Amino acid sequence: MSLYRTKDGDRIDLIVLNHYGDLANLNDVISANKVLFGKPLNLEAGLDIYLPEFATKSDIPAKPKERGPLW
């Protein structure tokens, strides 16, 4: 898990985008950081935002292909 300390005017969506490369985990990051509840879009400086590690597609084993009967 990473920790990010906000600077004045930071936005959680841009923090998530910069850290993970997309917004797929935005709701999970917000849920993990109760300090964000009720905050305006532009955050004040000094908030500690926890950025959990999430499984990536490459971490999930591929499902084997279904095969038909052998005989």
Secondary structure, 3 states (H helix, E strand, C coil): CEEEECCCCCEHHHHHHHHHCCCCCHHHHHHHCHHHCCCCCECCCCCEEEECCCCCHHHCCCCCCCCCCCC
